[in-house]
């Protein structure tokens, strides 16, 4: 990896959320970040601080619902103002352009959409899921480093004896971003020069095939997902000071790429019914299945190359 500017040392200081955003920026892609319902507001503030402090980027929050129009979404993205309601635009995800009645606006070089969702939450529609590069879950108990740094806890002396503590959020003084556009692009160049051996390439392919053939999977292992799978595995290598992809990096990439994409088969559509399986038995089998358990099973079934 190009380490003239101490990139590896900077990467080692990053939190899980900061690293997730760095990977997406380096890949020039978008992400889903999930947390518990009670942690969504803090997560939103944390990501805005990460955008400003770590990458020197501005952020706009668009609250999503099924009630608003594309114009509302366009205005929310283009104009820094209080958030509006809308669903994310698949065209913006795919083409990096957004259309209004008067103009076509092109996204800047460093640009990404981060979809925030609570767990458990309903999945996005299939075509939108496929254009989202990776997903990440952040446990509120792991904390929000930038938010905690920017927060001031003040005890209100005028309150009653209950010792109520109030929090005021204040953006810290301006500082140079930890990763500018050149550093992000250097990570992308390092990933492009990363090599994958024949054995590891076959292992990556086996993960894909076993995932597609899993009886609980109804879809999600698309050609675009495969492209993202290969890209993330390559991006992870230079972050570990490697110029080649290892099987452990393939496993990590699989969990990030397919977690939000895997569609669980309904009992009535499970393929073993065609060969005589009982519907009641299939219902029991699929009751507690999740994308995480499917990925665990798939990775456990495949022989790891030495």
Buried (B, 14 or more C-beta within 10 A) or exposed (E): BBBEEEBBEBBEEBBBBBBBBBBBBBBBBBBBBBBBEEBBEBBBBBBBBBBBBBBBBEBBBBEBEEEBEBEBBBBBBEEEEEEBBBBBBBEBBBEBEBBEEEEEBEBEEBBBBBBBBEEEEEBBEEEBBBBBBBBBBBEBEEEBBBBEEBBEEEEEEEEEEEEEEEEEEEEEEEEEBBBEBEBBBBBBEBBEEBEBEEEBBEBBEBBBEBBEEBBBBBBBBBEEBBEBBBBBBBBBBBBBEBEEBBBEBBBBBBBBBBBBBBBBBEBEEBBEBEEEBEEEEBEEBBEEBEBEEBBEBBBEEBEBBE
